């Protein structure tokens, strides 16, 4: 039987600023705060006895940092995929190139990602263009199918609040873990 753990990333610098001000602070590909790192460490303890065969994480830095904070001390394969990246609505959802990610996380593989793997509209002069809801909903549906068909039976998926809400109907807190079965 397939066992899937959905885990929202820890608190990011964007989350901390937005909670205080309600404004986008311009933190492109936001990193974890000190609290976010502590949340990942606490989740590592909670999941210490949980058997996992594969960690699937979004290429956004806060998700990678969370995945490594929780599972990095285990000898587990990590698969980075943009299939479940966050819906692009804020600066924090704009990613970085595979080369930049590889420089920060040399033990992980990014070569399979496009140079621009987040939603973009070529020719736009804006710092980012919001991902249309219809495009996002198709991506959520495609991810559900992909994960359902994935051959690994014990999977941890590190991702994002809006994406997981669209997938499950539940708003997750930072580093919240939800057991999920695709339907």
Secondary structure by P-SEA (a helix, b strand, c coil): cbbbbbbcccccaaaaaaaacccccccccccccaaaaaaaaaaaaaaccccccbbbbcccaaaaaaaaaaccccbbbbbbbccccccccccccccccaaaaaaaccccccccccccccccccccccccccccaaaaaaaaaaaaaaaaaccccbbbbbbbaaaaaaacccccccccccccccc
